[in-house]
């Protein structure tokens, strides 16, 4: 009888312990919270689509475009080669922020380089499409010699084509050779300087052309002490020119009447309607100012960046609406007689 009681007691204790263990395990799993694994954060990007155009608003399609890209906030730079489709479009996947771009085109069917853009700045926030205008260029190769026919090393070379874009300065290498890949088209003066000797050559460069020239240093350059009297005379001459300029300011140019007397014809209005907004502003400003202003004055009145105003003036020149006249360091912008309807 005693053994049976002990056995029953042990069975009861065993069941109690088992029930307590099950309750503890159940509470442990009940308290444990199962959470979904966190997903990686997706990087925010924006797509910048560029439509590549020439100065005539024509798309430049099916071309390799070398892009120099700079993140202005981080100071990082990179180069990338893209191919424009038949509609002249290329796309870039960039982080939102301030970016600066420059594009270059080298058509393999021409011996020289073909196009370069101005610096293009954009504060990229969302995906957008922008026009990127390309300016025509050619390439230049050359050699610098002294009067004895010896090649000159480290000669300074400068190209002046009357434009505000493209390569302009370089130095001859250890073989007396120099090269400039992206030179603005047009009539250019190429100068070379070494020591106190200088030489120059004039060329006419067209888009995609590769031109080779030789420059011989012959003419001497005076030092600062030799230039004292000429500088004084030049200063006096500048003062006279300034006085003369302001004395004549406000007088109309021959063939162009004062702004209050310029009457817009239907033909002139039709021409203006074909222009984009900035070009139209420039033409209207010239009409209000006797048909002539300096490029600096146009920039001041319209608040247009230097690179942009150069592109717009070039486009208006191609359309025969304005003409430019370089006077010293200034450039006059004038409405053409063709636009004004003035007989030659």
C-alpha positions in Angstrom: 0.0 0.0 0.0 2.8 2.4 0.9 4.5 1.7 -2.4 1.3 2.5 -4.4 1.0 5.9 -2.6 4.6 6.9 -3.4 4.1 5.9 -7.0 1.0 8.1 -7.3 2.8 11.0 -5.7 5.7 10.8 -8.2 3.3 10.7 -11.1 1.4 13.8 -9.9 4.8 15.7 -9.4 6.0 14.7 -12.9 2.8 16.0 -14.5 3.0 19.3 -12.6 6.6 19.9 -13.6 5.8 19.1 -17.3 2.8 21.5 -17.3 5.0 24.3 -15.8 7.7 23.7 -18.5 5.1 23.9 -21.2 3.7 27.1 -19.8 7.2 28.7 -19.6 8.0 27.7 -23.2 4.7 29.0 -24.4 5.3 32.4 -22.6 8.8 32.6 -24.1 7.5 32.1 -27.7 4.5 34.4 -27.0 6.7 37.2 -25.9 9.1 36.9 -28.8 8.1 39.3 -31.6 8.8 38.3 -35.2 9.7 41.4 -37.4 10.2 41.5 -41.1 13.7 42.1 -42.3 14.4 45.7 -43.2 14.7 46.5 -46.9 17.7 48.4 -48.2 17.0 52.1 -48.9 16.7 52.9 -52.6 19.1 55.6 -53.8 17.3 58.7 -55.2 18.4 59.5 -58.8 17.1 61.7 -61.6 17.3 61.3 -65.3 18.8 64.2 -67.3 18.0 63.9 -71.0 20.0 66.1 -73.3 18.9 67.0 -76.8 22.1 67.8 -78.8 21.6 70.7 -81.2 23.8 73.0 -83.4 23.5 76.7 -83.5 20.8 76.4 -86.2 18.6 74.5 -83.8 19.1 71.3 -85.8 19.5 68.1 -83.8 22.9 66.3 -84.0 22.0 62.6 -84.0 23.9 59.3 -84.3 27.2 60.8 -83.0 29.6 59.9 -80.2 29.4 62.6 -77.5 32.3 63.0 -75.0 30.8 64.4 -71.8 32.9 66.0 -69.0 30.7 66.0 -65.9 31.4 67.7 -62.6 29.4 67.5 -59.4 29.8 71.1 -58.1 28.7 70.1 -54.5 31.1 67.2 -54.1 33.8 68.5 -56.4 34.0 65.1 -58.3 34.6 64.9 -62.0 34.2 62.2 -64.6 34.3 61.7 -68.3 31.8 59.5 -70.2 31.2 58.7 -73.8 27.6 58.5 -75.0 26.0 58.0 -78.4 23.1 60.3 -79.4 20.1 58.6 -81.0 18.6 59.7 -84.3 16.7 62.5 -82.4 19.9 63.8 -80.9 19.1 62.5 -77.4 21.4 61.1 -74.7 20.4 60.3 -71.1 22.3 60.6 -67.8 21.2 59.0 -64.5 22.5 61.5 -61.8 21.9 62.3 -58.2 19.9 65.5 -57.6 22.2 68.5 -57.1 24.2 71.1 -58.9 26.0 69.8 -62.0 28.2 71.3 -64.7 28.6 69.6 -68.1 30.7 70.2 -71.2 30.3 68.2 -74.4 32.6 67.5 -77.3 32.0 65.8 -80.7 34.7 64.3 -83.0 33.1 63.0 -86.2 35.4 60.3 -87.5 34.5 61.4 -91.1 36.4 64.7 -90.7 40.1 65.1 -90.0 39.6 67.6 -87.1 37.3 68.0 -84.2 33.8 69.2 -84.9 31.8 70.7 -82.0 32.2 71.9 -78.4 29.6 73.2 -76.0 29.7 76.0 -73.5 29.7 75.1 -69.9 26.2 73.8 -69.1 25.0 74.3 -65.5 21.9 72.8 -64.0 20.4 72.4 -60.5 18.9 69.0 -61.0 16.0 68.2 -58.8 13.7 65.9 -60.9 14.0 64.1 -64.2 14.1 66.7 -67.0 14.9 67.3 -70.7 17.2 70.1 -71.8 18.7 71.4 -75.0 22.5 71.4 -75.2 23.8 73.6 -78.0 27.1 72.8 -79.8 29.4 75.4 -81.3 31.5 74.6 -84.5 35.2 74.0 -84.1 38.2 72.8 -86.0 41.7 71.6 -85.0 45.1 73.2 -85.4 48.6 71.7 -85.5 51.8 73.7 -85.9 55.6 74.1 -85.4 57.5 77.1 -84.0 60.9 78.0 -85.5 63.4 80.8 -85.1 64.9 82.7 -88.0 67.6 80.0 -88.4 65.0 77.3 -88.9 65.6 75.8 -85.5 62.6 74.5 -83.5 61.6 76.4 -80.4 60.7 74.6 -77.2 58.2 76.1 -74.7 57.1 78.9 -76.9 53.8 80.4 -75.9 51.1 80.0 -78.6 47.8 82.0 -78.6 44.9 81.8 -81.1 42.5 84.7 -81.5 39.4 84.0 -83.6 37.2 86.7 -82.2 35.0 84.1 -80.4 34.5 83.4 -76.7 34.7 79.6 -76.9 37.2 76.9 -77.7 40.9 76.3 -77.1 43.0 79.5 -77.2 46.4 78.9 -75.5 49.0 76.2 -75.5 52.9 75.8 -75.3 55.2 74.1 -77.9 56.5 70.8 -76.7 60.1 69.4 -76.6 60.0 69.0 -80.4 58.8 72.6 -81.0 55.3 71.3 -82.0 51.9 72.5 -80.7 48.3 71.4 -81.1 44.9 72.8 -80.2 42.0 70.4 -80.7 38.9 72.6 -80.3 39.5 76.0 -82.0 36.5 78.2 -82.8 35.9 78.5 -86.6 36.5 81.7 -88.6 39.4 84.0 -89.4 42.1 83.4 -86.7 45.4 85.0 -85.9 47.9 82.5 -84.4 50.7 84.1 -82.4 53.8 82.5 -80.9 56.2 84.1 -78.3 59.6 83.0 -77.0 61.9 85.4 -75.1 61.6 88.7 -76.8 60.8 87.3 -80.3 57.3 86.9 -81.7 55.8 85.6 -84.9 52.3 85.2 -86.2 50.2 83.6 -89.0 46.6 84.1 -90.2 44.3 81.2 -91.0 40.7 80.6 -91.9 39.4 77.6 -90.0 36.2 75.7 -90.9 34.2 73.1 -89.0 35.9 69.7 -88.8 39.0 71.0 -90.5 42.6 70.1 -89.4 45.0 72.8 -90.4 48.8 72.7 -90.0 50.9 75.9 -89.9 54.5 77.0 -89.3 55.3 80.1 -87.3 58.7 81.8 -87.5 59.8 84.1 -84.6 61.4 87.2 -86.1 59.9 90.4 -84.8 61.4 91.7 -81.5 59.2 92.6 -78.5 60.3 95.7 -76.5 60.7 95.4 -72.8 58.8 97.5 -70.2 61.3 100.3 -70.1 61.1 100.8 -73.9 57.3 101.0 -73.7 57.0 104.0 -71.3 56.5 106.7 -73.9 54.2 104.6 -76.2 52.1 103.7 -73.1 51.8 107.4 -72.2 50.8 108.2 -75.8 48.3 105.3 -75.8 46.8 106.5 -72.6 46.3 110.0 -74.0 44.8 108.5 -77.1 42.4 106.4 -75.0 41.3 109.5 -73.1 40.6 111.3 -76.5 38.6 108.4 -77.8 36.5 108.2 -74.6 35.8 111.9 -74.8 34.9 111.6 -78.5 32.7 108.5 -77.8 30.6 110.2 -75.1 30.3 113.4 -77.2 28.8 111.3 -80.0 26.7 109.0 -77.8 23.1 109.3 -78.6 23.7 110.3 -82.2 22.2 107.8 -84.7 24.4 105.7 -86.9 24.2 106.3 -90.6 21.2 104.4 -92.0 19.8 103.7 -88.5 17.4 106.3 -86.9 16.8 106.8 -83.3 14.8 104.2 -81.4 11.7 106.5 -81.2 11.6 106.8 -85.0 12.2 103.1 -85.9 8.9 101.7 -87.1 8.5 98.0 -87.1 7.3 96.7 -90.4 5.3 93.6 -90.9 8.4 91.9 -92.3 10.4 92.8 -89.2 7.7 91.5 -86.9 7.5 88.3 -88.9 11.3 87.8 -88.5 11.2 88.5 -84.8 8.4 85.9 -84.3 10.8 83.2 -85.6 13.3 83.8 -82.8 13.5 82.2 -79.4 12.9 84.3 -76.3 16.4 85.4 -75.6 17.1 86.3 -79.2 13.9 88.3 -79.3 14.9 90.2 -76.2 18.2 91.1 -77.7 16.7 92.4 -80.9 14.0 94.4 -79.1 16.7 95.9 -76.8 18.7 96.9 -79.9 15.7 98.5 -81.5 15.1 100.5 -78.3 18.8 101.8 -78.4 19.3 103.1 -81.9 20.0 99.6 -83.3 23.5 99.4 -81.6 24.9 98.3 -78.2 28.1 96.7 -77.0 27.9 93.1 -76.0 28.7 94.0 -72.4 25.7 96.4 -72.4 23.4 93.7 -73.7 24.6 91.4 -71.0 24.1 94.1 -68.4 20.5 95.0 -69.4 19.3 91.4 -70.0 21.3 89.7 -67.2 22.5 86.9 -69.6 25.6 84.9 -68.8 28.7 85.5 -70.9 28.7 82.1 -72.6 25.0 82.3 -73.3 25.1 85.8 -74.9 27.9 84.7 -77.2 25.9 81.7 -78.4 22.8 83.9 -79.0 24.7 86.6 -80.8 26.4 84.0 -83.0 22.9 82.6 -83.9 21.6 86.0 -84.8 24.6 86.6 -87.0 23.9 83.4 -88.8 20.4 84.6 -89.4 21.7 88.0 -90.8 19.8 89.9 -88.1 22.8 91.4 -86.4 26.4 92.0 -87.2 29.4 92.4 -84.8 32.3 94.8 -85.0 35.3 94.3 -82.7 36.7 97.6 -81.3 39.7 96.9 -79.1 38.5 94.8 -76.2 34.8 95.7 -76.9 32.4 94.2 -79.4 29.6 96.3 -80.9 26.3 94.5 -81.7 24.3 96.2 -84.5 21.1 95.4 -86.4 21.8 94.8 -90.0 20.5 96.9 -92.9 18.9 93.8 -94.2 16.8 93.4 -91.1 16.0 97.1 -91.0 15.1 97.1 -94.7 17.5 99.9 -95.4 18.6 100.0 -99.0 22.4 99.6 -99.6 
